[in-house]
């Protein structure tokens, strides 16, 4: 017998195993014939004995299904539990056809039908089949509620068709068995590679298989138990009392039976939907299943409140909400149990947790609903109640209990989040990559300093040297990322990149918000050291945004370090232009409000996206192609922003056109989602390919070689090498002089007679050139490294020499020199930010990359302090007219840029020395001759 035949048989058993869901059909007859009141009705030994059989049907079907389809536990449990939930509606259809109006005969039917079926008796296909039956039953129930059918019409139109539909799973089993036989014949020659593939694509759980005793010794067991007691208990109470609930609210017997049947449909949809949706979100997004459990518990609390309200139709709406959420618990709980406690003793553990359902049902049915109902009863026999007051207080209590279950499930989510993160799934690393790029798009507040620097200078009464001192602290904050590197290294083992991103969001908000409060006069003017500290705090957030995005990208794409670093650093460089576009659209010429925007936009964006940034270095499809697509999207965004800036500089556009242009920009920034969708669609194709060796993988596309380095130095070991200090000196000259240009672009433009709008345009365009340098250097260095074997430090030499020329162009002060010089300096400055983080893991290893490359970036603010304060600031103040402390003319910055051109040339020589020292390392490692 194949597993598909076993699945079809399990489905048939489940279809008739839910006798407990039809209790409302015969509960009134049982109550009146036996003389029970509302409290004693629930407790009955025979009822316990009859309902106990459901656990035997259910356990066998569910556990066998999970063992047969271990990779899709949520879907198979949802299917099995869904048919169990649907069984109530199926049994009611048999009741309406064979013994309608005779509840006593219905009990006889329940005694025979499930027993006979259990004795004689393509996952997505089963799911579709289940949905079709659910739809058929819903239509049948609604039609029977509206029209009166004869006996033969009922037999032919509903029961006979229902039996045919219930027989259809055997066709799925036959088809699946035929396809499996065909697949075995086609793949018989590649058994070894299939075995490797199965190992690669299956879900591997790191947890051990617990026994019931060991599971009961864990906190997670009791959290799950309490959550189920609140969720299943209150849901089961609702179905048990549906008949009395309908009578008290004035519903007819037909309507009450309709509620019971429709409840079975909602129950089914919850069971089926929760299993499928939780599988999908876990496999594609890495969302832990307890989070969905928490959401369904909270929604169930809303459903109980709706029922307690008593408004017309409340029972229809409330039963839909409670029914779906109740069914969801029965799909989520068994799946979570198998994942947390293992599959060996899964049947025993999840059935033990299921005891929470009758425990909760007893508490809420007997001690709450039964007690309150009997107290409110006022009939002739003292056992009936009519009106909203009969159940209102009970459902308010159950709403509170369901909300408490939501809190408990939330605790379970946080306790198991790390476990679910460690499950080796075919997770889409592209979601992580796109989330990182979006975070980078709002992280570059460092590059917008020139927008508000003049406002900061005038409101706080600073001279140029003081303003440059504040800007240097900005540079130190943004580039002193050792703390973020250390936090990332330690958080990988217990939290994840989101911890670092959260810390960055907090710093960004506090720093910019307090600066804004000082500028608008909300707080007293702070002393210069305090303002420097606030600037340091605000800018320090950038390293906390940048480090997890870059390092996670390098770890996810080890064969394309340059390209992924270029993309991440490119979007960071582009972020200045994007933020300015938002500023010009929403609050142009309100520079004080711009500071408030900087305190809100990056933190909110980061808090929304940080959960998706995660480590996954599994090869997924044609990575080169998808990375090239992201690079192309980045180029299109940059070209669009540049065209928009230039157009707005020459033409005054109406508001409608500017709004449309801004919407287009938002759509372009959202377009990386297309890469995610395409990668996800091609994932199945890439999984079905035979696993390749490392050399075979790199021969795919243009990637011919791989840099293999097994040396992983820590920060202290790296600082003891000459390569570290050569890289540091090169970055001090390159990044330092580049930052000096960025920080002083406003004052340079003013001294040369540029208008304010032209200066804003220069700042935005510098962000574009910065982006092109970051993206281009990463992509080009990867291309020449893999195709020609060119060492990356050679590109650092070329870009530093070109930057020296850019400084000389700006120093010349000829017409348009600032435009041309800013292009050269911007592109070459951005190149350093792509090349340095890529060279770092190749020379020193990837294990401590975050700490080492952030230590080297300290060279940026060191150089910025020297060039901005000791060179530019000193010479500017010396040349400035004293009363207004301003300078106009080419002499204001001429000498400063000549000095920076010479310093950048020194940096090029240091990079040249690094190139000769690492040339043998790059060529031998790439060609595979040297095996470290």
N, C-alpha and C positions, 0 to 999 in steps of 0.2 A: 504494500500500500504506500503510495507517495504522500508527501506532506500536503499536497493539494487536495487529495481525496480526504485526508484527515481533517483539513480545514473545512471542506464542504460538510462533512459529517458533524463537525463541531458547531457549524452555523445552524444546521437543522435542529440539533439538540437545544441550542440557545434560543431558537425561535419559539420553543414551547416550554422553556424553563422558568419563565418569569411569572409564575402563578401568584407570587406575592403582590405584584402590581395590580392585580384585579380584585383586591380585597374590598374595595368600595362597592363592587357590583353586588356582593352578597352580604356586606356588613350589616345593612339594615335588617335583612331577613334573619340573620344570626342574632342580632340584638333583640328583635321582637320575639322570636321563637324561644329564646333562652331566658328572656327577662333580664337582660343585662342593663346596667346603666353605662354612662360613657366611660367611666374609669375602668370597670371590670371587663369591658369588651376586649381590651388589648391583650390581656393575660390569659392564655389558654395553652395547655400542654399539647393538645392535638394540633393547634395552629403552629406551635413551635416544631413539632415533628414533621408536619407537611412542608413547612417553609424551609426546613433544614436541608431538604433534598436539593434546593437550588444551589447551595454551596458545593455540592458534589458535582452537579452539572457544570457549574461555573468554573470551579478550580481546574478540573480536567481540561476543559476547552481553552482557558486562558493560559495556563502554564504550558500546555503543549504548544500553543500558538507562539508564545514568547521564545520557547526553545527552538522551534522550527524557523522563526524569523527574528533572530537576535538583533539584527541591524535595524529593524523597524518595529521595535517594541510598542511604541505609541500607536502606530497604525493598526497592528494586529489586535492589540488590546481594545482599541477603539471599535474595531469591527466586531469582535466577540461581545464586548459589553454593549455595543450598539444594538446587536440582534437580541441580546437579553432584554434591553430596554424596550425594543420594538415588540417583544413577545406579548406584552400586555395587550397591545392593539390587535395582534393576530388572534389571541385567544378570545378577545371580545367579539371579533368578527365571527368566529365559530359559535360563540354564545348567541349572537343576534340571529344567526341562521338556523341553529339546531334547537335551541331551548330558550328563546327570548321570553321574558316574563316569568321564568321559573328558576330563580336563583339557586334553589336546592339541587336541580338537575345540573346546574353549572358546576357545583362542587363535585358531582360524579364525573363530569367531563374532565375536571382538573385532576381527578384521581387516575384517569385512564390515559388521556392523550399524551402528556409528557413522558409517562412510563413507557408506552409503546414505541414512541419515537426514539427514545434513548436506547432501547433494546435492539431495534432493527437498524439501527444505524451504524495567480496573478493578483496579488494583493490589491492593486488599483481596480481590477475588474470586480472583485468582491465588494469593494467600497462603492463603486458605481451601481452595482446590483442592489446593495443595501439602500442607497439613496432612492432608487427607482421604486422599491417596495414601499419605502416610507411615503413617497409621494402618492402612490396608488392608494395606500390605506387612508391618508389624509383626505384625498378626494372622495373616497367611499364613505368615510365618516360624515363629511360635510353634506354629501348628497342624501344620505339616510336621515340626516337631521332636518333636511328641507322637504324631501319627498317621501311618500309611503310606497314601499315596494312589496309585491306579492312574494310568497315563499319561493316559487320557482325562479322569479327574477333575481331574488337575493342569492340563490344557489348558483345560478349561471353567471351573473355579473360580478359577484364579489368572491364567493368562496372558491368556485372553480378556477377563476383567473388567479386568485391568490395561491392556490395549490400549484398551478403551473409556474408561477413566478418563484415559489419556494423550491421548485425542482430545478430551476435553472443553474444553481451553482455546480451541478454535476457536469454541465457543459464547460464551465470554466476549468474544472479539474481535468477534464479530458484534453482540452486545448493546452493547458499548461504542461501536462504530462507529455503530449506530443512534441511541444516546443523544447522541453528539456531533453527528450531523446534525440531530437535533431541537433541540439546544441552539443550534446555529448559526442555525437559522431563527428561534428565539424571541428571540435577542439581536442580530439583524442591525441593528436600529435603534439600538443603543447601543454601537457599536464603540469610540468614544472613551473612554466610561466604563469599558468592559471592559479597554482597554489600561492605563488608570490603575490599575484594580483589580489586574491582573496584576503591575504594577510594585510595588504596595503589598504584595501577599501573597507574593511570591516571596522565596526566600532570596537575599540579595545578599552575595557574598563580596568582602571588601576586598583580598584578596591577588591578586598578579599571576600569570598563567599561566607557570610555569617550564618550561624545557626540561630534558632529562635531565641535561645537564652542570651547569646552574645548580642543579638540585635536589640533585645529588650534592655540591655545594659547601656545602650547609647541614648544620648539626648535626642537624636534625630528621630528615633522610633516613637518617642512619646510626643514630640512635636507633631509628627504625622498623625498620631493617634488622636490628639486633642483637636487638630484641624479637621479630621474626619468626623469626630464626634459632633463638632459644631456644624459642619457642612452636610454630611450625610444624615445626621440625626434630625436636623430641622427640615431637610428635604423629604425624608421618609415620613415624618409626621404630617407633612402637607398632603401627600398622596393617601395616607391612611385615613385622614379625616376629610377627604374631598367630598364624600357623600353628605356628611353632616354639615360641612361648610357650605355646600351648595343649597341644602335645605334651609339653613338659617338665613341665607341671603335671598331666598325666594326663587331659586332656580327649579325648573321642572326635573322630573326623573330622567327624561331623555337628555336634557342638557347636562345633567350630572354625569350620565354615562358617556356623553361626548367629551366632557372634561377628562374623564379617566382615559379614554382612548387617545385623545390629543396629548395628554400628559405623556403617554407612552411614546408618541412621536417626538415630543420635545426632549424627553429623556434620551431617546435614541440619537437625536441630532447632537446633544451634548456629549454623549459617549463617543460617537463616531468623530465629531468635529474636533474635540479636545485631543484625541489621539493623533489625528492627522496633522492638525495645526502645530501641536507640540513637537512632533517629529520634524516638520518642515522648519520651524524656527530654531530648533536645536541643531539641525544639520547645516542650515544656511547662515544662521546668525549667532549660534552658540548660546541662545537664551535657555536658561535653566528652567526645567518644568515646574518647580515650586513657585516660580513667578506667576505662571498661568493659573496655578491653584489659588494663589492669593487674589488674583483678579476675579476669578469666578466666585470666590467666597464673598468679596465685596459686592459684586453684582447680585448675588443671592440675597444679601441684606436689603438691597433696594427692592427686590421682588417681594420680600416679606412685608416691607413697608407699603407697597402697592396694595397687597391683599388686605392689610389692616385698615387702609383708608376707607374702604366701603363705597367708593364712587361707582357709578354704573359701569359694568364691564371690567371691574377690577380683577375678578377671578380669571377672566380670559387672559388679561395682560400679565397678572402676577404668576399664573400657572406656567406661562411660556418662559418667563425669566427664571423662576425657581426650577422648572423642569429641566431646562438646558444646563443650568449651573449644577444641579444635583447630578445629572448624568455625567457631566465633566469630571466630577470627583471620582466616579467609578472607573473612569478611563485613566486619569492621572495617577491616582494612588497606587494601583498595581504596577504601573510602569516605573514610577519613582522607587517603589520598593525593590524591584529587580535591579535597578541601577545603583542604589545606595548600599543594599545589603547582599547583592549577588543573586544569581539565578538558581543555585543548587537547592536551597531551602526556600525558594521564592513562594511556593504554594502555601507553606505553613505560615510564613511571616505575613504575607498580605492578607490571608484569611484571619490571622490574629488581629491585625489592624482593623479589618472589616468589622470586628466585634464592636468597634466604636459606634457603628451605625445603629444596632439594636439598643445599645446602652443609651445613646442619645435619644433614640426613639422612645424608650421607656421614660426617660426623664421628661422629655417635652410632651409626650402624649399623655402619660398618666399623671405626672406631678404638676404639669402646667396646663395643657389644653383640657385634659379630662377634669381636673380639679376646678378650673375656672368655668368650664362649660356647665358642669353639674351645679355650680354655685349660681350661675345665671339662668338655669333651666326653670321654666314656669308653666309647662304643659299640665294636662290633667293628671298624667302619671308622674309628673315631676321630672321627666327625663328628656324633654325637648326644649329647644331655645330658638327663637327667631329674632333676627336683627343683627346689626353690625357689632353690637356690644358683646355678642357671644364669643367671638374669636379675636377682637381687636387687641386687647391687652396681651393675649398669647402671642400674636404675631409681632407685636412690638418687642416683646422679650426675645423672640427668636431672631429678629433683625439684629438686636444687640449681640446675641450669641454668634450669629454669622459674621458680624464685623470683628468680634474677638477672634474667630477662626481665621479671618483675613490677616490679623496681626501675627498670629502664631505661624501661619504659612509664610509670612514675610520674613520672620526670624529663620525659618527653615531655609528659605531662599538664600539669605546671606550666609548661613552656615555651610550650605552646599555649593555656593557659587564657585569656589575654588575647585571643588571636585568636578563640577561640570566643565569648567574651563580646561581641566586636565584630560577630559575624554578625547581620544584621538578620532575626530570626525573628519569628513571631507568638508571642512569649513572653507568658505570662500574668503581667501586672503585679500581678494579685491575689494570687499566691503571695508576691510581695515584700511587698505591703501587709500580708497576714496575718502573715508572719514578723516584720515590724516591730512590729505590735501585740503579738505574744507577747513580744518582747524588752522592749517598754515595760512589760509587765505585771509584770516583776520588776526594773525599773530604778529605781524610786522609793524606794531605801533612805533617801534624804534625809528622807522624810516619816515615818519610823519612829523618829526620834531620841528622841522622848519615851518610847518603850518601854524603852530601855536607858540613858537619861540619868541616872536616879537611881542605877543600879548603877555607872555610870562615876563619878558624883560621890562616892559613898561609898567605893568601892575605891581611888580615886586621891586622896581627901582634898581635893576641890575645894570652894570656896565658890561661890555663885551667879554672881558676876562671872566667875570662872575658867571655870565651865561654859559660861556664855554666850560667852566668848571662844572656847572650843573649838567651840561650835556655829556661831559666825560663820565660822570657817575651813571648816566644813562647807558653809556657804552660798557662800563664795567658791569653794570647789572645784567645787561643783555648777553654779555659774553663770558662772564664768570659762572660757568655752568657746572662746576665740580660737584656742587651739592645735588643738582638735578641728576648728574651722572651716577653719583653714589646711591641716591634714592632709587633710581631706575634699576641699578644692579641688584639691590636688595629687595625691591618690590616685586621683581619678576617671580620670585619663589613663593611669595605669600599674597600678593595682591594683583599686580599687573600694571600696564602702562597708565591706566586710569588714575592711579594714585598720584603719579607725577603730574598729570594733566590737571587734576583737581587742585593740587598745591599751587600750580601756576595760575589757575582761575582766581583763587583767593588773593594772591599777591597782585594780580593785574587790577582787580577791583579796588583794593585798598589804596594802592599807590595813586592811580589816576583819580579816584574819587576825592581823596584828600587834597590833591593838587587843584582839582576843580573847585573845591570848597574854599581854598586859599585865594584863588584867582577872583572868584565872584564875591569874596568878602564874607562868606558864611562862617569862616573861622578867622582869627587874627592872623596877620601876615607872619608866616613862620620865619625863623632865622635861616640863613643860607645853609648851614649844616643840616637842618631839618628838611629843607627843600631838596637838598642833595640826597638825603636818605629816602624821601618819598620817590624821587626819580629813580633811585637805585632799586627800590622795591617794585615799582611799576615795570621797569625794564627787565628786572630779574625774572619776571614771569615768562619772558620770551624763551629763555633757555629751558624752562619747564615744559613749554609747548613743543619746542624744537627737538629736544633730546629724545623723548619717547617716539615721536613720529619718524625721525631719521634712523635711530638705532633699530626700531622695529622693522622699518622698511629694509634695512641692510640684512637683518636676520631672516626676513621673509624671502628676500631675493638675493641669495649669496653669490649667484653667478652674474648679477647685473648691478653691482654696487654703485658704479658711477651713474647709471641711468636713474636708479631710484633715488639716490641722493640728489641728483640734478633736479628731478621732479619735485621732491620735497623742498629743497632749498629754493627752487625756482618759484614755486607758489608762495613761499615766504617772502621772496624779493618782490613778487607781484602784489603782495598784500597791501603795500603802501599805496599803490595806485587804486586798488579796489576800495580801500577804506576812504580815500580822498573822493572817489566817485560817490560813495554813500554820503559823505559829508556835503559835497556840492549839491547833491540831489535833495537832501533833507534839511540842512541847516547852514547853507553857504553864508559866509561873512559873519558867522557867529562862532568865533574861535573858542570862546569860553564853553559853549555847548559842545564843541568838538571834544574837549577833555572829558565831559560827562559821557559822551558816546563811547570814548575809548575805555571808560570804566565799566561799561555794560556789554557792548557788542562782543568782544573776544571771550569774556567769561561765560556768557550765555551760550554762545556757539560751542564752546569747549564742553560745557556741562551736558549739552544735548548729544554730542558726538563721541565723548571719551569712552563710552562703554563698548564701542565697536572696534577700537584700536586694540589688536591682540596679536600675539606671536603665532605664526604658522609657516614653517619653511618647507611644507610639502609642495612638490612641483605640481602645478595645476595647469594643464594644457600648454599652449604656446605662450609662455610668459613674455618672450621678446615681442611678440605681436601686440599683446595687450599693453605692455609698457610703452611701446611706440605710439599706440593709440592715445594713451594719456599724455604723452609728450606732444602729440599733434594737437590735442584739445588745449593744452597749455599755450601752445604757440598761437592758436586761433584766438584764445582769450586775450593774450598779450597784444596781438595785432588789432583786435577790435577796440581794446581800451586805448591804444595809441592813436588809432584813427579817430576815436571819439574825442580824445583830448585835443588833437590838432584841429578837428572840425570846430569844436567849441571855442578854440583860441582865435579863429578867423571869422566865425559866423555866430551871431546871437540867435540861438535856437529857442523857439517857443516852448512853453512848459509841457505841452502834450508830446512834442517830439522828444524832449529830455526824459519824460516818463517812459515812453516807449523804448528809448535807448537803454534806460536802466533795466527795464524788464528783460530785454534781450540779453543784457549782461548776466542777470540772474539765471536765465535759461542756459546760457553757455556754461556757467559755473555748475549747474545741475547736470550737464551732459555727461560727466564721468560715470553716472549711473548706467549709461548705455554700455560702458565697458564691463561693469559688474554683471549686467544681464547677459551680455554675449559670452563672458567667461563662464557664467553659471550654466548657460545652455550648452556650451562646448565641453563642460566638465565631464559629462557622461561619456563623450567620445574619447577624451583623454584618459579616463579611467579604464576604458575597454582596450586601450593599446597595451602591448606587452611592456613590462618594465624594462627600462634601458639602463645600461651601465653609465657611470659618470661620464666617460668619454663619449658614449653615444648621445647622451643628452646635449652635450656642448657642441656636437656636430650639427644639431638642429638649427636651421636658419644660418645666421651669420656668426653664431657663437662657436668659434673653432677651438678656443683654448680656455683653460680655467686657471685662476691663480689659487694654488693650494698652499696654505700656510697653516701649520699645526702649532706654531709658536704663539702663546697668549701671554703677553707681558702685562703686569699690573702697572699702576701709575708710577710707583717708585722705581721699578725696574726700567720702565721706558725713559724716565728722567735721567737715568744713568747712561743713556746712549747719546752719541753725537747726533744721530739722525733726529732725535727729538728737538734738540736745540737749533739745528739748522732749519727745521720746519717752523719752529717758534720765531726765529729771527725773520724768516721770509714772510710770515704772517704779520709780524709787528710792522714791517715796512709796507706790505700790501694792504692788509685790512685797516691798519692804523691811518694811513694817508687817505684811503677811501672813505672811512668814517668821518675824517676831518672835512672832506668835501661835502658829504651828506649833511653834517651838522651846521656848516656855515654857508650853505647854498643860498639861504635867504639874504644874508648880509652881503655875500658876493654879488648877487643880482642887484641889490640896492645900490651898492657902490659903483656898479657899471651902468646904472640908469635903467634897469628893467622895471616894468610895471608889476604890480602885485599879482595880477592874473597870470602874467608870464612867469613869474617866480613859482606860483603854484603849479603851472604847466611843467616847468623844469623839474620840480620835485616829483611829480607824477611820472614824467618821462624817465627820470633817473631810476625810478622803481622798475620801469619796463626794461631798461638796459641791464639793470641788476638781475632781473629775472632771466633775460636772454643769456647772460653770462653763466648763471647757475645751471640752467637747463642745458645749454649748449656744451659747456665744459664737461658735464657728466656724460652726456650722450657721445660726444666726439672722443673723449678719452677712452670710454668703453669700446667704441668702434676700432680705434687704432691699437688699443691694447690687445684685443682678441684677434684682429686681422693682421696687424703688422708687428705686434710685440713692442710698441712704443711705451716706455715707462711714463707713468702719469706726471712725475716731477718735471719732465721736459715741457709739458703744457703749462706748468706753473712758471717756469722760466719765461716762456713766450708771453704769457699774460702780464707778468710783472714788468717786463721790458716795454710792453705796449702801454701799460698804465703810466710809466714814466713819460712817454710821449704825450699822453693825455694831460698830465700836469703842465707840461711845457706849453701845450696849446692854450690852456686856460690862462697861463701866465702872460701869454702874448697879448691878450685883451683886444684882438682884432674883432671886427664886426662878426657876430655869430660864433665867436670862439667858445663861449660858455655852452652853447648847444653842442658843438662838435666835441669839445673836451669832456662834457658830461657823458656823451655816448661812450667814448673810449674808457674813461674812468669807471663808469657804471658797469659796462660789460666785463672789464678785467677784475673789478672788485667783486662782482658776483661770482666770477670763475673761481676765486680763492675759496669761497664758501662751499663750492661743490667739490673741488679737488682735495682740499685738506681733509675733510671727514672720510673721503674715499681712500686716500693714501694711508690714513691712520690704521684702519683694521688690516690692511694688507701688509704693513710693516710690523705692527705691534700685536696683531691678532684681534678677533672680534669680541672676546669674552669681556674685556674691560674697555671696550670702545667708547662707551658713553662718558666715562670718567676721563680718559686720555684726550679725546678730541675736544672736550670742554675745557680741559686744562690748557691745551694749545690755543684755544680761542681767547684766553686771557691776553694773548699778544695783541688782539684787536684793540681793547680799551687802553692797554699800555701805550701802544703807538698813537692812539687817538688823543690821549692826555698830552703826550709829548708834542704832537703836531698841532692840536687844537689850542692848548693853553700856552705852552712854552714857545711855540712858533707863531701860529696865526693870531692868537689872542694878544700876545705881547706886541707883535709888530703892528696889528690893527690899532690898539690903544695908543701906541706911540705915534701913529700917523693921524689919528682922529683929532678933530677940533674939540677942544676941552669943554666948552660950555654945553654942547649937546651930545658929546661923546659919539659922534658919527663921522664916517670917512667916505668921501666920494672920489672916484678916479681909479686909474689902473694901478697906482702905486700902493693902494691899500693892501693888496694880496700878491703883488708881483714877486717879491722876495720869498714869501712863504711857499709859493708853488714851485719856485726854482729849487728850494731846499727839499721839498717833498719829492720832486722828480729825481734828485740825487739819491735820496734815501730809498726810493723804490728801485733804483738801479742796483743799490747794495743788496736789496732783497732778492733781485733776480740772480745775482752772483751766488747768494746763499742757496737758492733753489738749484742753481747749476751744480754746486758742490753736492747737494743731496742727490741729484740725478746721476752723477758719476758714481756715487757711493752705492746706489741701489740698482744701477743698470744691470749688473750681473744677476742680482737677486730676481728682478723682474723677468729677464730673458730666460734664465734657467728654470725658474718656478713655472712659468707659463708653458714652456716646452716640455715640462714634465721630466727634465733631466735630474734636477735636484729634488730629492725627497726628504723633506725635513721631518 
